[in-house]
Amino acid sequence: MMARKTKKTGISGRFGARYGVTIRKRIRDVEREKVKKHLCPSCNHKAVKRVDTGIWRCRKCGTTFAGGAYRPMGSRSFRRTTQEPVLEKPDEEAEEE
C-alpha cells in the first residue's frame, strides 16, 4: 500500500520540501479559497467560480462580475449597481406648491 504524498500539504504538495513550511501553507490556503464555490451576490447561491484573474461567474444565474484575484470579495462597484437607486429628497419648491 502506497502512502499519500499530500496528506498534510494538500494542493501545495507539488512543491515537496522546497520554499519552507509557512509559505507552502499560505499557498495551500489561498489556492483552496480560489477553487471553492462562493456565494453569488445577486442570487445568493453557492455557485460562483473563478473564470480568470479577478473575474467571477455564477453558474446558476450567469452573473459575471469583477472581484479579487483569489476571492470574489463582492466588489463595491457590483454592489452599487445591484442596489435600488437612492431616492432623492423632493425639492423645496415642490413642497411649497
C-alpha positions as CSV (number, residue, x, y, z in Angstrom):
1,M,0.0,0.0,0.0
2,M,1.4,3.4,-1.0
3,A,1.3,6.4,1.3
4,R,-0.5,9.5,0.2
5,K,2.1,12.2,-0.5
6,T,-0.1,15.2,0.1
7,K,-1.9,14.3,3.3
8,K,-0.9,17.5,5.2
9,T,0.1,19.8,2.4
10,G,-2.8,19.3,0.1
11,I,-2.5,21.1,-3.2
12,S,0.9,22.6,-2.3
13,G,2.4,19.1,-2.0
14,R,3.8,19.6,-5.5
15,F,6.5,21.8,-4.0
16,G,8.0,19.0,-2.0
17,A,10.5,20.2,0.6
18,R,11.2,23.5,-1.2
19,Y,10.2,27.1,-0.1
20,G,9.6,26.4,3.6
21,V,6.5,25.3,5.6
22,T,5.0,28.7,6.2
23,I,5.0,29.7,2.5
24,R,3.6,26.3,1.4
25,K,0.8,26.5,4.0
26,R,-0.1,30.1,2.8
27,I,-0.2,28.9,-0.8
28,R,-2.3,25.9,0.2
29,D,-4.9,28.2,1.9
30,V,-5.0,30.7,-1.0
31,E,-5.5,28.0,-3.6
32,R,-8.2,26.2,-1.6
33,E,-10.0,29.5,-1.3
34,K,-9.6,30.2,-5.0
35,V,-11.1,26.9,-6.2
36,K,-14.0,26.5,-3.8
37,K,-17.5,27.7,-4.6
38,H,-18.6,31.1,-3.2
39,L,-21.9,32.8,-2.6
40,C,-23.4,34.8,-5.5
41,P,-24.1,38.4,-4.6
42,S,-27.2,38.5,-6.8
43,C,-28.9,35.1,-6.3
44,N,-27.3,34.0,-3.0
45,H,-26.5,30.5,-4.2
46,K,-23.1,28.9,-3.6
47,A,-22.3,28.7,-7.3
48,V,-19.7,31.3,-8.0
49,K,-16.5,30.0,-9.6
50,R,-13.4,31.9,-10.8
51,V,-13.2,32.4,-14.6
52,D,-9.9,34.2,-14.7
53,T,-7.9,36.5,-12.6
54,G,-10.4,38.8,-10.9
55,I,-13.3,37.6,-13.0
56,W,-16.0,35.5,-11.3
57,R,-19.2,33.9,-12.7
58,C,-22.2,32.4,-11.0
59,R,-23.1,29.1,-12.6
60,K,-26.7,29.4,-11.6
61,C,-27.8,32.8,-12.7
62,G,-24.9,33.6,-15.1
63,T,-23.9,36.9,-13.4
64,T,-20.3,37.8,-14.2
65,F,-18.6,40.3,-12.0
66,A,-15.2,41.6,-11.1
67,G,-13.7,40.8,-7.7
68,G,-10.4,39.9,-6.1
69,A,-7.8,37.7,-7.7
70,Y,-8.3,34.8,-5.3
71,R,-11.6,35.7,-3.6
72,P,-14.7,37.3,-5.1
73,M,-15.0,39.7,-2.2
74,G,-18.3,41.1,-3.6
75,S,-16.7,44.2,-5.2
76,R,-18.1,47.5,-4.2
77,S,-18.9,48.6,-7.8
78,F,-21.0,45.4,-8.3
79,R,-22.9,46.1,-5.0
80,R,-23.6,49.6,-6.1
81,T,-25.1,48.6,-9.4
82,T,-27.4,45.9,-8.0
83,Q,-28.9,48.1,-5.2
84,E,-32.1,50.0,-5.7
85,P,-31.5,53.6,-6.8
86,V,-31.4,56.1,-4.0
87,L,-34.5,58.3,-4.0
88,E,-33.7,62.0,-3.9
89,K,-35.4,64.3,-1.4
90,P,-38.0,66.5,-3.0
91,D,-37.0,70.0,-3.8
92,E,-38.2,72.8,-1.6
93,E,-40.0,74.3,-4.5
94,A,-42.2,71.2,-4.8
95,E,-43.0,71.3,-1.1
96,E,-44.2,75.0,-1.4
97,E,-46.7,74.2,-4.2
